[in-house]
Amino acid sequence: MIPFQSLAQTYGTPLYVYDFDAMKEQFETLKEAFRGRKSILAYAVKANSNLSVIKHFASLGSGADCVSIGEVRRALMAGIPAYKVIFSGVGKRDDEIREAIASDILYINVESEAELGRVEMIAQELNSKARISIRVNPNIDPKTHPYISTGLHDNKFGVEINAAKRMYIRAKNSEHLDPVGIHFHIGSQLTQLEPIYEAAVIVADLMRSLSAIDIDLKFFDIGGGLGVRYNDETTITPYDYAQAILGAIKGLDVTILCEPGRFLTANAGYFLTKVLYEKQNGQKRFVVVDGAMNDLIRPSLYNAYHRIEALDKSGEESLADVVGPVCESGDFLAKEYPLPMLEHNDVLVVHSAGAYGFGMGSNYNTRGRSAEVAYEDGQARLIRSRESFDDLIALEREYL
Ligand code: LLP
């Protein structure tokens, strides 16, 4: 049991708390599902990019999936070896490509023909050979929220099969490109196996047809996306996930690369916020708290559900909107949520906040971002200080 009450008093609120033991358990469960196969779990740093979180995964043998050079730097700084770092993303700048090649990371996931050209040119400038993988868009509906669906031609990600083929041939014939992998990622918070299997079959077929023309790729990169339980949804088990992938790649001698983000961190994270006021507008009950959309934007942005627990409170519950101090009607952590009557300084624990929580935070309304705490082996430690007003204005004050 994590002592939320005392953590809220010691570190103040709003506060993120991460259960490092739970993260480890998730990592090991997924790793175990691929046991006996060559596989790398490359933690998707975007889900939670705190350096101590990345370092924790590094200590478990994780690689890192990064989508900016900033994330690549974080991963390397936290101790992930360069040979387990990959760099994905639909719009990489020249300087990012240059640094990625110079850092000798495992590969760059290329997302367009134009980008392949840039990577080749930059590798030539550096007198180097860039290891690449190509992100294939298999045109599969992943059946998740449209904002986190990425594997349809309507989405900006990846390239069609035919374009991918052309690109592999070009890469194979280039002195400065070394095609080593193939990649797909059809979406996030996937709770159905079928679309993943279908996509894996399409991509594995492409890999076989490339092999027939002497282009042998080593890495089969299945992206991330494994869904978790926020409420009562049924989702995919790591075992079934692994079995589906293994079924699709039958006969291929590849290293599986998997980029889990949410699966590793979501349910290991908690967002603690204190009640400021109870308020009634007509029939409508509001619980005003000190955390807001700038701390945790998922409810506002995706209408996402996060379980909320009122610590050490009981009594009859009635429906309330849990809202923050930000000046937007869209600033809420929950709508019509059953809660007991609350008082000033009562602590609410927002569950499943370890993925895409802090990382999507902002300073909107000149609110400093929350502190972050790791909880491991019964001990808590600060892993990011609360932002101060001085931090917020540091890059402006000299121009005043
Ligand atoms: N690999 C690639 C290429 C990705 O685009 C993503 C996530 C992942 C791996 C990790 O996916 P995961 O295992 O976490 O599902 N902010 C949204 C989620 C955006 C996901 C973006 N890409 C949310 O809060 O639901």
Residues whose N, C-alpha, C, O or C-beta is under 5 A from the ligand:
A	BS01	LLP	A44 A47 S88 I148 H185 G187 S188 Q189 G223 G224 G225 L226 E259 P260 G261 R262 F263 R298 Y356
